[in-house]
Each structure stands twice: as C-alpha cells, then as structure tokens.
Amino acid sequence: MVQMKVRLEPPQKPVPADDPYPLPSEPQILGVTQEMASSWLSYRSGHPKLRHMSKDVAGRYQQLIETGRFREATPEGLIFDTEGYGISFQHRMKALANASTAKLVEHYGRPWLEFWIFPNQSRDIGPYLDQGFRRTAAHIMVGTPHAAGVAAGAKYLAALADGDRYGLPRFNRIMVPEVVDTVAMWPELDRYVQDASVIWKATSITLGPHLAVLAQAARTDHALMIPAWLEGLRTGAHLGESDPRLLLREKFHGGFVSLGKVTKRDHVYAVITKAWNAYVTGDTSLTSIGLRLRQGEVMPIVEGYATNQTKGVAA
C-alpha cells in the first residue's frame, strides 16, 4: 500500500487586515480595551523591524497601570505604520492586556484606557522615536533644588517600602511616577539633600542611600543627632578611632569596594545604615571589618524607624 505524504502548509502569520479591531483612519483619542490590546499584539506586531518585546519594560508599565500611576491619552500615543503594523505600542498593549481588570476599574473607573492613536505613519520614523535622552524623575521635578539627589534618595525609599529583608530587588524596576510620588511623601529629602551632597563631594559617600537614611532618621527620636553626624562626616575633625563617622569616611575613601556576591547598591545602603545605627546607640565595638553586608545577612533597618506593610507609609 502506497503511503501518501501530505505536505502541510506553514501556518500563516496574523496580519493587520485580519484584525477584528480596526484602527481609526485619522489620529484621535480612543478607548482601548484589554481585548483590543491583545488583538493588536497578535495581528499588528509582525513587522520585522519592530524592536524585540521586553518583558521587563512591559512589566513596569503594568505596575504603573495597576497602581493607578499610568497617565492616559498623553501625546506619546500608539503609532502604527501605513500597513497597520505597530511602530510604538507593544509594551503598553502587553501591560494593558495582562493588567488586573479589577485594578483598572478601581483606579480608572472602567476596564479600559484611553490612548492617542496615530495610524498611517511612515515606518522610517521608527529609529527616531526613542533617540532622546531618557526622561528621569529629576526632569519632572522642575524648580526643585538638587532634583537629581532628591530623586536618588526617593528611589531608595520606594524600594525599601517593599519591606524585603534581604535587599532591594525592585530598585531597577521603579519608574518615574513612583519616584515623584515618594518625593511628595518625604519632605525630609529636600531638607537634607544639600548636606548629603556636600558630604558626597567631600568623602564620596553615595548621596542617594545616605539621603534615604537621613530621611528615615529624621522620623525617629534620634533626629536631634543628625547635625552632629553631618558635621563629623563633612570635616572628619576630632573623630576617635572607633567613631562610626570616621569608619564610614574611611570605607568610602578611594572608592567603595563591594566584596563577595552582595549587590554593591545593597552593600552601600547597609554600610551607611550600620554606621548611623552605631553612632546613635553609642556602639563603639563597630570596626571597619564589621562595616559590611555579608551574603545572606538581613538588611539593617534605621534605628528607631519602622514601616508598616502599606507601601510608603511610615509607622
């Protein structure tokens, strides 16, 4: 018996013409549902020049949406070419499609979001959409003195608010709106940023984590010790060999070195916190060897400060 071999045709890739959710013919603001977002991802992502999807970027957008920090209908709209393929859209659509419907209703009053839609755009504009310098929280805080330093401290506080005992795993995923919100919740950042900046220039003690420690310390019973702490770090004058301020200055002298497998960012924050805690408690047993964070060690908490499990709220 002769066996017939059936040649299977490769499955056809979805194309914009088959999308059940057509684009408008002219630029306009349009309500985009989660079903529309999912469909556009399926039918309009197939152009070979479209940049690769980043799960991390899509996850950041999803977090913004689910926390109510995503701003609808900004001029940074969804852009599609003359064939209906997307040029700039996929990360926001992935985030919307995957977002919690309950969170959408909670924060926006409906299970969809509004976007500017720009159809029929030339594919040639693709390389020029993201060529500008990346916008940071400091760019948003117009008129704020030392905005970059304030934003750096706020980013640490936002990461610390997660309550992770062993580090700051979400640090690099914190986006601009959350940093700006954290700045508003922590006026202490503005109060101490100039002092922390002066100390950074004199000693190389990293401004962001130091400012975050100072902001938390200002909400404790040890706040009155901050001026002397700052003066000692700034000048280094009349500090005994066991003074935590001297040990901290020496730790950063010549550049901070993080040994082992501990993330340098976590290590720097932990060292500054440990030095502050030793200073306010009068602990003279601290040594330069003890001023470190070992792998698996719990991250220190600023003496006298605690946060509840609600993000960004001081107890």
C-alpha positions as CSV (number, residue, x, y, z in Angstrom):
1,M,0.0,0.0,0.0
2,V,1.4,3.3,-1.0
3,Q,1.5,5.9,1.7
4,M,0.7,9.4,0.6
5,K,2.7,12.2,2.1
6,V,0.6,15.3,2.7
7,R,2.6,18.5,2.6
8,L,1.4,20.8,5.3
9,E,1.5,24.5,4.5
10,P,3.1,26.6,7.3
11,P,0.6,28.5,9.3
12,Q,0.0,32.0,8.1
13,K,1.2,34.8,10.3
14,P,-1.6,37.1,11.6
15,V,-1.7,40.3,9.5
16,P,-3.4,43.6,10.3
17,A,-6.1,43.0,7.6
18,D,-7.5,40.2,9.7
19,D,-7.6,42.1,13.0
20,P,-11.2,42.3,14.3
21,Y,-10.4,45.6,15.9
22,P,-9.5,48.1,13.1
23,L,-7.6,51.3,13.6
24,P,-9.2,54.7,13.1
25,S,-8.4,56.4,9.8
26,E,-7.2,59.6,11.5
27,P,-5.3,60.4,14.7
28,Q,-7.6,60.5,17.7
29,I,-8.1,59.5,21.3
30,L,-9.6,56.1,21.5
31,G,-10.7,53.9,24.4
32,V,-8.6,50.6,24.2
33,T,-10.0,47.6,25.9
34,Q,-7.9,44.6,27.1
35,E,-9.4,42.5,24.3
36,M,-8.3,45.2,21.7
37,A,-4.8,45.3,23.2
38,S,-4.4,41.6,23.0
39,S,-5.7,41.5,19.4
40,W,-3.4,44.3,18.3
41,L,-0.5,42.4,19.8
42,S,-1.5,39.3,17.8
43,Y,-2.2,41.0,14.5
44,R,0.0,44.1,14.4
45,S,3.3,43.0,15.9
46,G,4.6,41.1,13.0
47,H,6.7,43.7,11.2
48,P,10.3,42.5,11.0
49,K,11.7,45.9,12.0
50,L,9.7,46.1,15.2
51,R,12.0,46.1,18.2
52,H,12.0,43.0,20.5
53,M,9.5,42.8,23.3
54,S,11.0,43.3,26.7
55,K,9.1,41.6,29.5
56,D,10.8,43.9,32.0
57,V,9.5,47.1,30.3
58,A,6.0,45.6,29.8
59,G,6.1,44.7,33.5
60,R,6.9,48.2,34.5
61,Y,4.0,49.6,32.5
62,Q,1.7,47.0,34.0
63,Q,2.8,48.0,37.5
64,L,2.0,51.7,36.7
65,I,-1.4,50.7,35.4
66,E,-2.3,48.5,38.3
67,T,-1.2,51.2,40.9
68,G,-3.1,54.0,39.1
69,R,0.0,55.9,38.1
70,F,-0.4,55.5,34.3
71,R,-1.4,58.7,32.6
72,E,-4.0,58.2,29.9
73,A,-4.1,60.0,26.5
74,T,-0.7,61.6,26.6
75,P,0.8,62.8,23.2
76,E,3.1,59.8,23.4
77,G,0.4,57.8,21.7
78,L,0.3,54.4,19.9
79,I,1.9,54.6,16.5
80,F,1.1,52.4,13.5
81,D,2.5,52.4,10.0
82,T,0.8,52.6,6.6
83,E,0.2,48.8,6.6
84,G,-1.3,48.8,10.1
85,Y,1.7,47.3,11.9
86,G,2.7,48.8,15.1
87,I,5.8,51.1,15.4
88,S,5.5,52.1,19.0
89,F,2.8,50.3,21.0
90,Q,3.6,46.8,22.1
91,H,4.9,47.2,25.7
92,R,1.9,49.3,26.7
93,M,-0.5,47.0,25.0
94,K,1.1,43.9,26.6
95,A,0.8,45.7,30.0
96,L,-2.9,46.6,29.4
97,A,-3.7,43.1,28.2
98,N,-2.2,41.5,31.3
99,A,-3.3,44.0,33.8
100,S,-5.9,43.1,36.5
101,T,-9.3,44.1,35.3
102,A,-10.3,44.8,38.9
103,K,-7.4,47.2,39.3
104,L,-8.4,49.0,36.1
105,V,-11.9,49.6,37.4
106,E,-10.6,50.6,40.9
107,H,-8.2,53.3,39.6
108,Y,-9.8,54.4,36.3
109,G,-13.5,53.6,36.9
110,R,-13.6,51.3,33.8
111,P,-11.9,48.2,32.3
112,W,-10.1,50.2,29.5
113,L,-7.7,53.0,29.0
114,E,-7.6,56.0,26.6
115,F,-4.7,56.4,24.2
116,W,-3.9,58.8,21.3
117,I,-3.8,56.6,18.2
118,F,-1.6,57.7,15.3
119,P,-2.3,55.5,12.2
120,N,-0.7,55.6,8.7
121,Q,2.7,56.8,9.9
122,S,5.9,56.2,8.0
123,R,7.9,53.2,9.2
124,D,11.0,55.4,8.6
125,I,10.3,57.3,11.9
126,G,10.9,54.2,14.0
127,P,14.6,54.8,14.7
128,Y,13.9,58.4,15.9
129,L,11.1,57.8,18.4
130,D,13.3,56.9,21.4
131,Q,16.5,58.6,20.5
132,G,16.2,61.4,23.1
133,F,17.8,61.4,26.5
134,R,15.8,59.2,28.8
135,R,13.4,61.2,31.0
136,T,14.1,60.8,34.7
137,A,12.2,61.9,37.8
138,A,14.7,64.8,38.1
139,H,13.5,66.2,34.8
140,I,9.9,66.2,36.1
141,M,10.7,68.0,39.4
142,V,11.2,71.4,37.7
143,G,12.2,74.0,40.3
144,T,13.4,71.5,42.9
145,P,16.9,72.3,44.1
146,H,19.2,69.3,43.8
147,A,16.5,67.4,42.0
148,A,18.7,64.5,40.9
149,G,19.8,63.9,44.5
150,V,16.3,64.1,45.8
151,A,15.1,61.6,43.2
152,A,18.0,59.3,44.0
153,G,17.1,59.2,47.7
154,A,13.4,58.8,46.8
155,K,14.2,55.7,44.7
156,Y,15.8,54.0,47.7
157,L,12.9,54.8,49.9
158,A,10.5,53.5,47.3
159,A,12.5,50.2,47.1
160,L,12.7,50.0,50.9
161,A,9.0,50.4,51.3
162,D,8.6,46.9,49.8
163,G,9.9,45.5,53.1
164,D,12.2,43.0,51.6
165,R,14.5,41.7,54.3
166,Y,17.5,40.8,52.2
167,G,17.9,43.6,49.6
168,L,16.3,46.0,47.2
169,P,15.3,43.6,44.3
170,R,12.8,46.1,42.7
171,F,15.2,49.0,42.6
172,N,15.8,49.0,38.9
173,R,12.2,48.5,38.1
174,I,10.9,51.6,39.9
175,M,9.6,54.1,37.4
176,V,9.4,57.8,37.3
177,P,5.8,58.4,38.6
178,E,6.6,56.3,41.8
179,V,9.7,58.3,42.5
180,V,7.8,61.6,42.1
181,D,5.1,60.3,44.5
182,T,7.7,59.2,47.0
183,V,9.3,62.7,46.9
184,A,5.9,64.2,47.8
185,M,5.6,61.8,50.8
186,W,9.1,62.6,52.1
187,P,9.8,66.3,52.6
188,E,12.9,65.3,54.6
189,L,14.6,64.6,51.3
190,D,14.5,68.3,50.4
191,R,15.6,69.2,53.9
192,Y,18.9,67.2,53.9
193,V,19.8,66.9,50.2
194,Q,22.2,69.8,50.3
195,D,24.1,68.4,53.3
196,A,24.2,65.0,51.8
197,S,25.5,66.5,48.5
198,V,28.3,68.4,50.3
199,I,29.4,65.2,52.1
200,W,29.3,63.2,48.9
201,K,31.7,65.8,47.3
202,A,34.0,65.7,50.3
203,T,34.0,62.0,51.1
204,S,32.4,60.1,48.1
205,I,29.7,58.7,50.5
206,T,27.0,57.9,48.0
207,L,24.3,60.6,48.0
208,G,21.2,58.6,47.3
209,P,21.4,55.9,50.0
210,H,22.8,58.4,52.5
211,L,19.9,60.8,51.9
212,A,17.4,57.9,52.3
213,V,19.0,57.0,55.7
214,L,18.8,60.7,56.8
215,A,15.2,61.0,55.8
216,Q,14.2,57.9,57.8
217,A,16.3,59.0,60.8
218,A,14.5,62.4,60.8
219,R,11.4,60.5,61.7
220,T,12.9,58.9,64.8
221,D,13.8,60.0,68.3
222,H,17.4,60.3,67.1
223,A,16.7,63.2,64.7
224,L,18.5,65.6,67.0
225,M,21.7,63.8,66.4
226,I,21.7,64.4,62.6
227,P,23.5,67.8,62.7
228,A,26.5,66.4,64.6
229,W,26.5,63.3,62.3
230,L,26.7,65.6,59.3
231,E,29.3,67.8,60.7
232,G,31.5,64.9,61.6
233,L,31.2,63.3,58.2
234,R,31.9,66.6,56.4
235,T,35.0,67.6,58.3
236,G,36.3,64.4,59.9
237,A,37.7,66.6,62.7
238,H,38.2,65.3,66.2
239,L,36.8,61.9,65.5
240,G,38.2,59.0,67.6
241,E,39.3,55.7,66.0
242,S,36.1,54.0,67.0
243,D,33.8,56.7,65.9
244,P,31.4,55.3,63.2
245,R,31.6,58.5,61.3
246,L,35.4,58.1,60.8
247,L,34.9,54.4,59.9
248,L,32.3,55.4,57.3
249,R,34.6,58.1,55.8
250,E,37.4,55.6,55.5
251,K,35.1,53.0,54.0
252,F,34.5,55.3,51.0
253,H,38.0,56.8,50.8
254,G,39.5,55.8,47.5
255,G,36.2,54.3,46.2
256,F,33.8,51.8,47.8
257,V,34.7,48.2,47.2
258,S,32.0,45.5,47.5
259,L,33.3,42.1,48.1
260,G,31.6,38.7,47.7
261,K,28.2,38.3,45.9
262,V,26.3,41.1,47.6
263,T,25.0,43.7,45.2
264,K,27.0,46.9,45.6
265,R,23.8,49.1,45.8
266,D,22.6,47.0,48.8
267,H,26.0,46.9,50.3
268,V,26.4,50.7,50.3
269,Y,23.0,51.3,51.8
270,A,23.6,48.7,54.5
271,V,27.0,50.2,55.4
272,I,25.7,53.7,55.8
273,T,22.8,52.4,57.9
274,K,25.0,50.4,60.2
275,A,27.3,53.3,60.8
276,W,24.3,55.6,61.6
277,N,22.9,53.0,64.0
278,A,26.2,52.5,65.8
279,Y,26.5,56.3,66.1
280,V,23.1,56.9,67.7
281,T,23.3,53.9,70.0
282,G,26.9,54.8,71.1
283,D,28.2,51.4,69.9
284,T,32.0,51.6,70.0
285,S,32.5,48.0,69.1
286,L,32.0,48.6,65.4
287,T,35.1,48.1,63.3
288,S,35.9,48.6,59.6
289,I,35.6,44.9,59.2
290,G,32.1,44.9,60.7
291,L,31.1,47.7,58.5
292,R,29.9,45.5,55.6
293,L,27.0,43.4,54.4
294,R,27.6,39.7,54.2
295,Q,25.8,37.4,51.8
296,G,22.5,36.2,53.3
297,E,22.6,38.8,56.1
298,V,19.4,40.7,56.8
299,M,19.4,44.3,55.6
300,P,19.7,46.7,58.6
301,I,16.9,49.0,59.5
302,V,17.5,52.6,60.5
303,E,17.5,52.6,64.3
304,G,14.1,53.6,65.7
305,Y,12.4,53.7,62.3
306,A,9.8,51.2,61.1
307,T,7.4,50.9,58.2
308,N,4.1,49.1,58.2
309,Q,3.2,46.8,55.3
310,T,1.5,49.6,53.4
311,K,3.9,50.8,50.8
312,G,5.5,54.2,51.5
313,V,3.7,54.8,54.8
314,A,5.7,55.4,57.9
315,A,4.6,53.8,61.1
